[in-house]
């Protein structure tokens, strides 16, 4: 191992966690619950979600936050309970159902866990970055057991945790996506508000928090422009892990492509196309999988 570079910043989304498939399956999870519990037609929800995504230009928008916003804007008045006891009963039952379902669809990518284990064994300190809201990130990294490999994970400001309206619906959303009883073995830190990729300030915060200089750090990611460019501009060694994600939910993928176009769908699923800027910004190394990563770290 290079004696100087002992810290690795890892873009977790679609490099460790398979968020592309999870995001597509989430649409089915929410639409089924709305249909069976509240009698809200699945097609109505999906059409509302597609229309919202078509108009949205928020820099950190993804399907998870978009789904929440659609529920808030389109269905909040129809998701009512006669009293607090009825609401709490529903939230507890739906939390159990969703946590069971979530464990079956939220997965790590092939060889991700074994690679993280080897990196830790070789003495690397791992720092994660995710586009997820912090409460969801804390839940998810614990749920799939990757928190023990990271010293710290950085996630985006938790707008889901402090909604401006519709407390009833907010409680339902938290019940279906977050289990606050889970505690992680690593720190989960909020990226300062109004800082979005590909801003260098995210990487600068990591360096400042750990007291590091660029020569001590390696950045690995699967998107040159969003993940590697900010690090490269700061003088950090970059490694592109050009993994291929196999989409299992073809139906929801086709729906998104029909309504939004390829580029927007890539953005939502964090599956950016590297070919456009591959020649302009070459990372120091490129591997085809996490399993091959160790060869570039020596």
ROKOLLO-314398 format. One record per atom (N, C-alpha, C, O): x, y, z; residue in one letter. Coordinates in steps of 0.2 Angstrom, whole numbers, plus 5000, padded with zeros to 4 digits. Layout:
// residues N
XYZa ...
// end
This chain:
// residues 298
500449945000x 500050005000x 500450065000x 500950065003x 500250114996x 500650174996x 500650205003x 500050215006x 501250225006x 501250245013x 500950315014x 500650325020x 500850355009x 500550415010x 499750415010x 499450455014x 499550375005x 498750385004x 498450325008x 498350265006x 498250345014x 497850295018x 497150305019x 496750265022x 496850355016x 496150375016x 495850365009x 496150395004x 495250335009x 494950325003x 494250355004x 493850335008x 494050404999x 493350434999x 492950394994x 493250384988x 492450364996x 492050314992x 491350344990x 491050364995x 491150354984x 490550374982x 490050304983x 490150264979x 489650304988x 489350244990x 488750224985x 488650164983x 488450274982x 487850254978x 488050224971x 488450244967x 487750164970x 487850124964x 488550104963x 488750084958x 488950104969x 489650084969x 489650024974x 489949974974x 489350044980x 489249994985x 488549974986x 488349914986x 488050024987x 487350014987x 487050014980x 487250064976x 486649964978x 486349964972x 485650004972x 485149984973x 485750074972x 485250124973x 484750124966x 484250144967x 485050114961x 484750114954x 484150064955x 483550084953x 484250004956x 483649954957x 483249974963x 482649964962x 483549994968x 483050004974x 482650064972x 482050064974x 482850114969x 482450174968x 481850154963x 481250174964x 481950104958x 481450084954x 480950044958x 480350044956x 481150004962x 480749954966x 480349994971x 479749974973x 480650054974x 480250094978x 479550114976x 479150124979x 479550134969x 478950154966x 478450104967x 477850114969x 478550034966x 478149984967x 477949974974x 477349964976x 478349984979x 478249974986x 477750034988x 477250014991x 477850094986x 477350144988x 476750144985x 476150154988x 476750124978x 476050124975x 475650064977x 475050074978x 475950014979x 475549954982x 475249974988x 474649954990x 475650004993x 475350024999x 474750074998x 474250075002x 474850124994x 474350174993x 473750144990x 473150164992x 473750094986x 473250054983x 472850014988x 472250014989x 473249974992x 472949924996x 472649955003x 472149935006x 472950005005x 472850035012x 472350095011x 471850105015x 472450135006x 472050195005x 471550194999x 471150244998x 471650144995x 471250144989x 471350194984x 470950214979x 472050214984x 472250264979x 472550224973x 473050184974x 472250234967x 472450194961x 473250204960x 473550254960x 473550144959x 474250144958x 474450194952x 474950224952x 474050184946x 474150224940x 474150304942x 474550334939x 473750324946x 473650394948x 474350414951x 474550464950x 474550374956x 475150394960x 475750394955x 476150444955x 475850344950x 476450344946x 476350404941x 476950434939x 475750414938x 475750474934x 475950534937x 476250584934x 475750544944x 475850604947x 476650614948x 476950664948x 476950554950x 477650554951x 478050574944x 478550604944x 477850544939x 478150554932x 478050624930x 478550664928x 477450654931x 477350724930x 477850774934x 478050824932x 477850754941x 478350794945x 479050794943x 479350844943x 479250734941x 479950724939x 480150754933x 480650784932x 479650764928x 479650794922x 479850874923x 480150904919x 479550904928x 479550974929x 480150994934x 480351044935x 480350944938x 480850954943x 481550974941x 481750934936x 481851024944x 482551044942x 482951044948x 483551074948x 482751014953x 483151024960x 483850984959x 483850924956x 484351014961x 485050984960x 485150914964x 485550874961x 484750904969x 484850844973x 484250794972x 484150754976x 483850814968x 483250774967x 483350704965x 483750684960x 483050654968x 483050584966x 482350554967x 481950584970x 482350494966x 481650464966x 481350454973x 480750464974x 481850444978x 481650444985x 481350514987x 480750514990x 481650564986x 481350634988x 480850654984x 480350684986x 480850634977x 480250654973x 479650614975x 479050644975x 479650554977x 479150514979x 478750544985x 478150554986x 479250564990x 478950604996x 478650664994x 478050684997x 478950704990x 478650774988x 477950764984x 477450804985x 477950704980x 477250694977x 476750674982x 476150704981x 476950634987x 476450614992x 476150684996x 475550684997x 476650724997x 476450785001x 476050834997x 475550854999x 476150834990x 475850884986x 475150854983x 474650894983x 475150794982x 474550764978x 474050724983x 473450724981x 474350694988x 473950654991x 473850664999x 473450625002x 474150715001x 474150725009x 473350735012x 473250705017x 472950765008x 472250775011x 471850705011x 471350695014x 472050655007x 471750595006x 472050545011x 471750485012x 472550555014x 472950515019x 472850535026x 473250555030x 472150535028x 471950555035x 471850505039x 471650445037x 471850515046x 471650465051x 471150495056x 471250555057x 470750465059x 470250495064x 470550515070x 470350565073x 471150485072x 471450505078x 472150475078x 472350445074x 472550505083x 473250485084x 473350405085x 473850385082x 472950375089x 472950305090x 472950265083x 473350225082x 472450285079x 472350255072x 473050265068x 473250215064x 473250325068x 473850345064x 474450305066x 474850275062x 474550295073x 475150265076x 475150185074x 475650155073x 474450165075x 474450095073x 474550075066x 474950025064x 474350125061x 474550115054x 475250115053x 475550075050x 475550165056x 476350185055x 476750125057x 477250105054x 476550095063x 476950035066x 476849975061x 477349935060x 476249965059x 476149905055x 476449915048x 476749865045x 476449975045x 476749985039x 477549985039x 477849965034x 477750005045x 478450005046x 478749935046x 479249915042x 478349885049x 478549815049x 478549785042x 479049755040x 478049805038x 477949785031x 478549805027x 478849775023x 478649875027x 479149905023x 479849885025x 480249875020x 480049875031x 480649855033x 480849785030x 481349765028x 480249735030x 480349675028x 480449675020x 480949645018x 480049715017x 480149725009x 480849755008x 481149735003x 481049805012x 481649845010x 482249795010x 482749805006x 482249755015x 482849705016x 482949665009x 483449645008x 482349655006x 482349605000x 482549644994x 482849614989x 482449714994x 482649744988x 483249794988x 483549814983x 483449814994x 484049854995x 484649814996x 484749775001x 485049814991x 485649764991x 486349804990x 486349854987x 486849774991x 487549794989x 487649764982x 487349714980x 488149794979x 488349774972x 488749714973x 489049704978x 488849664968x 489349614969x 490049634971x 490249674968x 490249594975x 490949604978x 491049664982x 491649674984x 490549704983x 490649764987x 490849754994x 491349784997x 490549704998x 490649695005x 491349665005x 491749685009x 491549615001x 492249585001x 492749635000x 493349635003x 492649684995x 493149734994x 493249785000x 493849795002x 492649805003x 492749845009x 493149805015x 493549835018x 493049745015x 493349705020x 494149705019x 494549715024x 494349695013x 495049695011x 495349755012x 495849765015x 494949815010x 495249885011x 495349895019x 495849925021x 494949875023x 494949885030x 495549845033x 495949875037x 495649785031x 496149745033x 496849765031x 497349755035x 496849805026x 497549835023x 497649895026x 498149935025x 497249925031x 497349985035x 497050045032x 497250105034x 496650045026x 496350105023x 495850125028x 495450085031x 495750195028x 495250225032x 494750245026x 494850285022x 494050225027x 493550235022x 493050285024x 492850285030x 492950335019x 492550395020x 492050385015x 492150385009x 491350385017x 490850375011x 490450445010x 490450485014x 490250445004x 489850505002x 489250474998x 489250434994x 488650495000x 488050474997x 487550534995x 487550584999x 487150524990x 486650574988x 486050574992x 485550614992x 485950524997x 485350515001x 485250565006x 485750595008x 484650585008x 484550625014x 484850585020x 484850525020x 485050625025x 485450595030x 485050545034x 485350495036x 484450555036x 484050505040x 483950435036x 483950385039x 483850445029x 483750385025x 484450345025x 484550285025x 484950385024x 485650355023x 485850315029x 486150265029x 485750345035x 485850315042x 485550245042x 485850205044x 484950245040x 484550185040x 484750135036x 484850075037x 484950155029x 485050105024x 485750075025x 485850015024x 486250115027x 486950085028x 486950035034x 487349995034x 486550045039x 486450005044x 486149935042x 486349885044x 485549945038x 485149895036x 485549845032x 485349785033x 485949865028x 486349815024x 487049805027x 487449765023x 487249835032x 487849815036x 488449835033x 488949805034x 488449895030x 489049925028x 489349975032x 489950005031x 488949995038x 489250055042x 489850035046x 490250085047x 489949975047x 490549955051x 491249965047x 491749955050x 491149975040x 491749975036x 491950055035x 492550065033x 491550095037x 491750165036x 491850205043x 491550185048x 492350255042x 492450295048x 491850345048x 491650365054x 491650375043x 491150425042x 490850425036x 491150405030x 490150435035x 489850445029x 489450515029x 489150535034x 489550545023x 489250615022x 488650605018x 488650575013x 488050635020x 487450635017x 487150705016x 487350755020x 486650715012x 486350785011x 485850805016x 485650765020x 485750865017x 485350895022x 484650865022x 484350845017x 484450855028x 483850815029x 483250845029x 482850855034x 483050865023x 482350905022x 481750855024x 481250885026x 481850795023x 481350745024x 481150745032x 480650735034x 481650765036x 481550755043x 481150815046x 480950815051x 481150875042x 480850935044x 480350955039x 480551015036x 479850925038x 479350945033x 478951015035x 478951025041x 478751055030x 478451115031x 477751105032x 477451155035x 477451055030x 476751045031x 476550965032x 476950925031x 475950955033x 475650885033x 476050835037x 476350795035x 475950845044x 476350805049x 476150735048x 476550685049x 475450725047x 475250655047x 475550615041x 475850555042x 475650645035x 475950615030x 476650605031x 476950555029x 476950655034x 477650645036x 477850585040x 478350555039x 477350575045x 477450515050x 477450455046x 477750405047x 476950455041x 476850395037x 477550375033x 477750325033x 477750435030x 478350425026x 478950405030x 479350355028x 479050425036x 479650405040x 479550335042x 479950295042x 478850315043x 478750245045x 478950195039x 479150135041x 478850215033x 478950175028x 479650175025x 479850125022x 480050225027x 480750225024x 481250225029x 481850205028x 481150245036x 481650255041x 481450225047x 480950225049x 481950185050x 481850155057x 482350195061x 482950175061x 482150235065x 482550275069x 482850245075x 483250265079x 482650175076x 482950135081x 483650115079x 484050085084x 483750115073x 484450095070x 484950145072x 484950205071x 485550115075x 486150165076x 486750135072x 486850075072x 487050175069x 487650155065x 488250155069x 488350195074x 488750115067x 489450115071x 489850165068x 490450175071x 489650195063x 490050255060x 489750315061x 489050315062x 490050375060x 489750445061x 489350455054x 489650435049x 488750485054x 488450505048x 488350575048x 488050605053x 488750615044x 488750685044x 488350725039x 488350695033x 488050775040x 487750815035x 488150855031x 488550895034x 488050855024x 488450895020x 488050965020x 487450975021x 488451025021x 488151085022x 487651105017x 487751085011x 487151135019x 486551155014x 486851195008x 487351235009x 486451185003x 486651224997x 487251204994x 487551244990x 487551154995x 488151124992x 488051064988x 487851014991x 488051064982x 487851004978x 488450984973x 488951024972x 488450924971x 488950904966x 488850944960x 488350964958x 489450954956x 490150934958x 490550984961x 491050994960x 490251014967x 490651064970x 491251034974x 491150984977x 491751074974x 492351054977x 492251054985x 492651024989x 491751094987x 491751104994x 491551044998x 491651045004x 491250994995x 491050934998x 491750895000x 491750875006x 492150894995x 492850864997x 493250905001x 493550875006x 493150965001x 493551015005x 493351005012x 493751005017x 492650995013x 492450985020x 492750915023x 492950915029x 492750865019x 493050805021x 493750815023x 493950785029x 494150845019x 494850855021x 494950895027x 495350885031x 494550945028x 494550995034x 494350945040x 494650955045x 493850915040x 493550875045x 494050825048x 494150805054x 494450795043x 494950745045x 495650765046x 496150735047x 495750835044x 496450865044x 496850835039x 497450815041x 496650825033x 497050795028x 497250835023x 496950895022x 497750815019x 497950855013x 497850805007x 497850745008x 497750835001x 497650794995x 498050734994x 497850684992x 498650744996x 499150684994x 499050624999x 499350574998x 498650635004x 498450575008x 497850535006x 497650485010x 497550565001x 496850534999x 496850504992x 497150534988x 496350454992x 496150434985x 495450434985x 495050424990x 495150454979x 494450464978x 494250414973x 494550404967x 493750364975x 493450324970x 492750334969x 492350344973x 492550324962x 491850344960x 491650314954x 492150284950x 491050314952x 490850284945x 490650334940x 490450324935x 490650404942x 490450454938x 491050504938x 491250534943x 491350514932x 491950564932x 491750634934x 492050664938x 491250664931x 491050734932x 490850744939x 491050794942x 490350704941x 490050714948x 490550694954x 490550734959x 490850644953x 491250614959x 491950634958x 492250654963x 492250624952x 493050624952x 493250694950x 493850714953x 492950734946x 493150804944x 493350844950x 493850874951x 492850854955x 493050894961x 493650874965x 494050914967x 493750804965x 494350784969x 494950794965x 495450814968x 494950784958x 495550794954x 495750864954x 496350884954x 495250914954x 495450984954x 495751004961x 496151054961x 495650964966x 496050974972x 496750944973x 497050944978x 496850904968x 497550864968x 497450794971x 497950774973x 496850774971x 496750704974x 496850654969x 496550664963x 497150594970x 497150544965x 496450514964x 496150504969x 496250504958x 495550474957x 495650414953x 496050394949x 495150364955x 495050304952x 494350294950x 493850294954x 494250284943x 493550274940x 493450194941x 493750154938x 492850174944x 492650104944x 492050104940x 491450124942x 492150084934x 491650084929x 491150024929x 491149984924x 490850014934x 490349954935x 489749964931x 489550014929x 489549904929x 488849904925x 488349884930x 488349824933x 487749914930x 487249904934x 486649864930x 486449894925x 486449804932x 485949774928x 485249784931x 485149774937x 484849814927x 484249844930x 483749784930x 483649754924x 483449764935x 482949714936x 482249734935x 481849694932x 482049794937x 481349824936x 481349854929x 481349914929x 481249814924x 481249844917x 480549884916x 480649934912x 480049864919x 479449904918x 479449974920x 479350024916x 479749984926x 479750054929x 480350094925x 480250154924x 480850064923x 481350094919x 481050114913x 481150174910x 480650074909x 480350094903x 479850154904x 479850204900x 479450154910x 479050214911x 479450274912x 479250324909x 479950274915x 480350334916x 480650364909x 480650424908x 480950314905x 481250334899x 480750364894x 480850404891x 480050334894x 479550364890x 479350434892x 479250474887x 479450454898x 479150514900x 479750564901x 479650624900x 480350544902x 480850594904x 481450594900x 481850644900x 481650544896x 482150544892x 482750514895x 482850504901x 483250484891x 483850444894x 484250484899x 484450464904x 484450544897x 484850584901x 484550604908x 484950594913x 483950614908x 483650634915x 483550574919x 483650574925x 483450514916x 483350454920x 484050434922x 484050404928x 484550444919x 485250424921x 485450464927x 485750444932x 485250534927x 485350574933x 484950554939x 485250554945x 484350534938x 483850514944x 484150444947x 484150434953x 484450404943x 484650334945x 485450334947x 485750284949x 485750394946x 486450404947x 486850354943x 487350324945x 486650354936x 486950314931x 487250354926x 487050344920x 487650404927x 487850454922x 488350424917x 488650374918x 488250454911x 488650424905x 489350464906x 489450524905x 489850424906x 490550444907x 490850464900x 491350494900x 490650434895x 490950434888x 491050514886x 491550524882x 490550554888x 490550624885x 491150664887x 491450704883x 491450644893x 492050684896x 492650644897x 493050664900x 492550574895x 493150534897x 493750554894x 494350544898x 493850584888x 494450604885x 494650674888x 495250684888x 494150714890x 494350774893x 494650774900x 495150814902x 494450724904x 494650714911x 494850644912x 494350604914x 495450624912x 495550554913x 495750544920x 496250584923x 495450494923x 495650484930x 496350444930x 496550424925x 496650444936x 497350414936x 497350344935x 497750314932x 496750314936x 496650234935x 495950224934x 495450264936x 495850164930x 495150144929x 495050074929x 495550034927x 494550044933x 494449974934x 493749964932x 493350004932x 493649894931x 492949884929x 492449854934x 491849844933x 492749844940x 492349824946x 492749834952x 493349854952x 492349834958x 492649844964x 493249794966x 493749804969x 493049734963x 493549674965x 494249694962x 494749664965x 494249734956x 494949744953x 495249804956x 495749824954x 494949834961x 495149904964x 495849894967x 496249944966x 496049844970x 496649834974x 497249844970x 497749864972x 497149824963x 497749834959x 497949904958x 498549914956x 497449954958x 497650024957x 497850054963x 497950114963x 497850024969x 497950054975x 498650044978x 498850064983x 499050004974x 499749984976x 500250034973x 500850024974x 
// end
